[in-house]
């Protein structure tokens, strides 16, 4: 439940920044879009997994595997969200580099997470996120 609350907070932060015009460079709107899609997908996937586990469709062992993939995605996702917030305020190149590394990591981990959820709920999550170029 804590991860869900953090996810909702991050998505709300991203939406607020988008609506207030803090996205000042050309790539920032694409980053927001990718992060919004990823955050929403993560929440959907984890809610579905919890529901399937309650129904007995997913075992504890299977849930642990899914959680492992979820953590590999979610940790860099959180770093990216924090870095994006700082970058928008400071335009610091080191922060931007940290942001791009975190984005690369969470995009790379997304397909493994999505695949692990889709094994039990086919087609629930897309396996690709929008490219950031």
N, C-alpha and C positions, 0 to 999 in steps of 0.2 A: 504494500500500500504506500510505503514511503517513496519508492521509485515512481509510482504513479503521480503522487503529489509533486515531486520534483519535475517530472515530465510535463505536467500541466503548467507548472510555473515557467519552465523554459519556453514552452510553446506560447504562453501568454506574453512573455518578455519579447519574443521574436515578433509576434503580431503587433505589439505595442510599438516596437521600434520601427516596424514597417509603416504603420499608420502615422507616426509622428515625423517621418521623413529623415530618420537618422541614417538611412542607407544612402551614403553620399558618393560612393564610387560605383563603377559599372558592374562589378562582379557581386557586390553585396546583395542585390535583390535575388540573384541566383542562389547564393548561399542560404538566404532566408528560406527560399522555396524548397531547397533540398532538405534543410533542417526541419522545416515544418512537415514535409512528407515523411521523413524518417521518424520524427517524434510521434506523429499520429499513428504511423504503422507500428511502431514499437508498442505504444499503448494498446492498440487493437490486438496485436499478437499476444501480448502478455495477459490481457483480459480473457482472450479466447483460451489460452493455455490453462489458466486458472479454472475456467469453467469446465473445460474438458477433463481436468484432473478431478474436479468435484464429481463429475459424472462417471468417473472410473475408466475413462477412455485412455487417459495418460497415467502411467505409473509414476511413483516417486522417482525412480531411477531415470525414466525418460524426462521428467521435469528437470532433474538436475543437469542433464545434458543440454536441454533447451536453455536453462538459466546460464550455463557456461557460455553458450553462444551469445545470449543476450548481454551478458557482462562485457564480452569482448567488443560488442557494438556500443553499449551504453557509456562506458568509461570515456572513450575518446569523443563521443557525442557531447557529454557534459563539458569536457575541456574545450571543445569547439564553441559551445554556447558562451562560456565564460570569456574565451579569447575574443570572440566576435564583439561582445559587449565592450571589452576594454579597447579593442582596435577602433571601434566606432568613436570612442572618446579621444583616443590618443594618436591614432594613425601611425603607431610605432611599427617599424618594419620587423623587429624581432617578434612582436606579438602576432603580426600577420603571418610570419613563418610558422609559429606555433599553431596558429589557426589552420593553415593549409595542411600541416602534418596531421593534425587531429581529424580534419575532414577526410583526408586520404585514408586514414585508419578506419574511421567509422563506415565510410562507403565500402571499403574492402571487406569489413566484417558483416555488413548488412546481408549479403546474399546467403551466408552460412546461417545467420539467424532466421531469415525468411524461409529458407529451405527446411530448417528444423521444425518450424511451426507448420509449414505447408504439408509436411508428411502426415499430419493429423487432421488438418483442415485445408484440403487442397484448394489452391488458388486464392487463399485469403490475402496473402501479401505478395506484391510484386517483388521480383528478385533483383531488380535494378533500380537505382536512384538516379535522378537527373544529374547529368555531368556538369561539373563546374569548370568553366573555361574562361 
